[in-house]
Amino acid sequence: MLWLTWRQHRWQVIGVAAVLVGYAGYLVYAGLTLRHALAPCPASFGAAPPSASCMAGMDVMNAVHNRMTDVVLFGNLLPLAVGMFWGAPLLARELEQGTYRLAFTQSVSRRRWLLTKLGALSAAAALLGAVNGAAVTWAYAGLRGFGDRPFGNTLTFSQSGVVPAATWVFALLAGVTVGLVSRRVMTTVAVTLVALPLVFLGLVVVRPHYLPPAVHVVDGAHMTPDPPIDNSAEGWVFRVSYVDPEGTVLDSAAAGGVCADPGSTFPTPQCLDRTGLRQRIVLQPADRYVWFQLIEAGLLLGASGAMAVFLRRRIGGRLV
C-alpha cells in the first residue's frame, strides 16, 4: 500500500516539496544575510550613535526584511496546495472515475486502504510543514529584535513554530473530506480553495481570545511605545491607555492633553513621572507565545482527527 500511495501521489508530493525547498532555501539565505549585516551592531543601543557599518547593515536589513515579508506572504499558499493537490484528488478522483470499485475489492480492506494513504500523506505533510516553520523561525531570528517577534504578527505567527505542521495536515484532511462529499475533483479543488482561507481567517479572528489578556499598569520607566507596536518585546499588545491619580482611564489623546507637551502628541515617560499618570497596557505577555502556538496547533490537529474519524466511518459504509 505504501508503494501504491507513492506511485499515485508522487508528483503532487514532489511538486509541493520542490516549491518548499526553494521557499526554505531563500529564507536560509535571507537569515544568513541578516546575521552578517547586523553583526557590527551591538546587542542593544545605548546613548552613543551606531557606527557607520551598523547603519549600513540596518539598510540591508530593511531591504531583506521587506523581501522576506513578501516571500512569507506567498508561503501561506503552501497549505492550500496540499489541500488542493494532495487531499482533493485522493477520494474524489476514485469516486468520480469509478475506480474505487477496483480499489475496494482487493485483498486490502477499505479502511486499511484509506488509513495507509492518509497516514503516509499526513506524515509527509507534517514533516514538510515542520520544515516550513523551522525555516521561517530561523530566518526571522536573524533580525535580532528588529521585527523578529512572531507573537502578534498575523503574517509570521501562522508560518513559524509548530503551527505550520498542523496546518498542512489539516489542509490535507480538509481536501480529502470535501472530496468524499463532492465526488468531483474540480468541484473539490474549487471548494477547498475557498474553504481553507476562510478557516485560516477564522483562526486569525479568534486567536487573540485563546487566553484572557493580561492588564499591566506601569510607570514611565516601564511604559511601552505609544502608539503601541502589536508584536513588541512585552508581547502582543492590544490596547494602551492611561490612568490618572484619581483612577480615571484616559485614552492617548486625553493623556497627551494632560501632559501638554509641545514636543509630543503622546505621553512621554517624563510626563508620566511629572503628572502621576500610569500607563495601562492590555496584552498577551510574550511568554504566552508557546501556549498560543500549542493551542492553535491543537485546534487544527483536533479538527484533523475529527475529519479522519468521519472518513474512516464513511468509507466503511455504502458509498453509492
N, C-alpha and C positions, 0 to 999 in steps of 0.2 A: 504493500500500500504506500509506503514512503516513496518508493521508486516511481509509482504511478502518479503520486502527488507532485513529485518533482517534474516528471515528464509533462504533465498537464499545465503546470503553473510556472515553469522555469523562466519563461520570457518575461512574464509580469514581474516576477521577483527580481530577475537580473536587471530589468529596466529601472525599477524604483531604486534598487541598490546602487546602480551606476550614478543615478542623479544624486543620491545621498553622498556617495564618495566625492563627487565634485563639490557639493554643498559643504561637507565637513572639511574637505581639503582647503577650500577658501577660508573657512573660519580658523583653521590651524595657521594658515599663512597670516591672516589678519591678527591673530593673537600674538604671533611672534613679532610682527611689525610693531604692534603696540608696546610690547615689552622692551623692544630695542629703542623705540622713540622716546619712551618715558624713563629710560634708565638714568639720564642725567638729572632727573627731577628728584627732590627729596621726598621722603615718605609723607611729610606734612610741611606746608608752607608757613614760615614764620614772618617776622617783620621785614626781613631782607627780601628784596625783589628776586624772582627766579633768574637763573643765569640765561645767557643767550641760547645755549644749547638746549636748555629746558624749554624755553619759549618756542624754539624751532620744533622740538619734539611734540609740544602741545598742538602746534599747527598740523603736524602729521596725524596726531591722534584724532583731531576733529574731522579730518578728511576720511580717515579709515572708519571712524565711528559712523559717519553718515552713510558710507557704503555698506557697512555691516547692518545697519538698520533696514536698508532696502533688501539685503540678502535674507535676513531673518524673517522679514515680512513674506518673502517667497517661501521660506521654509514651512510656513503654516499651511501651504498647499500639499505638502507631502502626505499627511494623513488622508487627505481627500483622494490622492492617487491610490493609496492602499484600499480604501473602501470601494472605489470605482473599478479598479483593475484587478484586485485580488479577490475582494469579497463578492462584488456584484455577479460575476460570471459563475461562481462556484456551484451554486444550485440553480440559478436562473437559466444558465445555458443547458444544463441537463434536462430541466423541465420543459424548456422551450423546444428543444430538438427531439425530445422523447428518448434520449439515450439513458435516462435513469432506469428504464425497464431492463436494459442490459446490465447496467452497473449494479442494480439491486437484486439480480438473480444469480450472482456469482457465489462462490464459497464464502466470501466476506459478507458479514451481515450489514444491514443498512446503517445501524448505529456505529459499528466499527468503521465503516467507510467514512461516515461523517466525522467521527471523533478523531480519526487519524489525520484527515485533511485539516480540520480546524486546529488540532494540536500542533501540527507541523507549521502551518502558516502563522498561527498565533505566536509560536516561539520565534519564528523569523521576524515577525512584526515587532515583538518586544525587544529583540536584540538590536534591530536597526533603529528603533525608537530610542533605545538607551544610548546608542552611538550619537544620534541627533542631540539628545540632551547633554551628553558629555562634551560634545564639540562646542555647543553654544555657551555652556557654563564656563568652559576653559577660555574661550575667546574673550568673553566679557570680563573675566577676571583680570585680563591684561590692561583694563582701563584704570585699575588701581585707585578707585574712589571717584573717578570722573564719569559717573553714569553706569557703573558696573553692577548696580543692585537690581536684581530682577523683581524683588518684592514691591508691588505697586506698579510695576511696568507691565501693562497688558500684553505688549508685544513679546517680551522675553520670558515672562513667567511660564507661559504655556510651552515654551521651547527649551526650557532649562530644567535641570534636576531630573526627577523620576517621572514627571508628568508626561513627557513625550512617549515613553514606552507604553504607558497605559492608554494614551490617546490613540496610538497606532493599533493596538489590539482592539479597542472599542470601534474604531473605524472599520476594521476588518469584519467584526461580528455584525455591525450595523448593515454593511453591504450584503452579507450573506442572508440576514433576516429579511431585508427588503426584497431580495431575490426570491426567497421562498414564497413571499406573499404575492409579488407581482408576476412571477413566472416568465418575464420577458427581460432580456438582457438590457436592451436600450432603455426601457422604462426604469429598470433598476438603477442603471447608471445615472439617469436624469434625477430620479428621486433622491439618490444618495448624494448627488452633487448639491442639491438644495437642502436636504435634511441635516447633513453634518455641520455646515456653517451655522445653521440655526441652533443646533445643540451647543456648539462651541461658544456662540454669542450668549446663550443662556448661562453657561458657566461663568462668563465674564460678569454677567449681571449679578449672579448670586455669590460670587467669590468673596466680596467684602464682608458677607454675613456668615462665613463659616464659623467664626468665633465672635463673641461680643467684643466691640472695640474697647481699648483702654482709654482713660482720660488722665492726662498729666497736667498739673498746674505748676508752672516753673517761674523762676525769676529771670532777670535779664541775662545772667551768666549761663543759663541753660536753655534759652529760647531757641526755637527752630526758625529758619528763614520765613519771612512773610513778604510776598505771597509764598505759600508753602510749596515745597517740592514733594510730589507724591512718593517717590522712592528715595527718601532721604536716609541719612545714617541712622536716624531714630527708628525708622521703619516705614510703614505705609501710612502716610499722613492723610487724613480725610478732611479735617477742618481745623482752622486756627481762629481763636477768638481771645478776648481779654477779660479779666475780672478786676474791677476796681476795689479799693479798700472796703467799700460797703457791701461787696458781694454781687454787684450788678454786672451782668455779662454784656460786653461791648463787642461789636464787630470791628474789623481792622480800621475802617474809615472813622468810626466814632472814637476809637482809641487814639488814632492819629490826631484827631481834633483836640483830645485831652493833652496830647504831647505838645501840640502847636510848634512842631519843629519844622522850620522852613526848609531844611536840607533833606527831609524825607517825608513822604506821604504816609508811610507805615511806621509803627512804633519801633524804636531802636532799643538796644539794651540799656543805653544811658537814660532813655526816657522812663523805662520801667523802674530803674533804680531811683530816679528822681521823684516820680509820681506815686510809687507804691502799686502800680499796676502789676498784674501777673498774667502770664500767657497761659491760655487753656488749649491744650492740644488733644484732639481726638484722633487716635491712630491704632493700627495694629503694630505692636512692637516688633523690632527686627528679629528677635529670637523666635517669633512665631512662623517664620518663613518655612521652616522644615515641616511644621504641623500643617500649614496650608498646602504644601506640596503633597503630603501624605493623604490629607482629606480629599483633595481633588483626584489624586490617583485612585484612592479607594472608591470614590463615586463612579469613576469610569470603569474600573475593574468590576465593581458590583453590578453595574448595568451590563457589562460584557458577560458576566456569569449568568445573569438572568436570561439574556438572549441565547446563550449556549444551552441552557436547560430547555427553553422553548423549542429550539431547533431539534434537540435530541428527542423530545417527546413528539413533536410534529412529524419528524422523519420516520418514526416508528409506526405512525398511523397511516391512514389512507390518503394518498397524495392526489388522486384523481377522482 
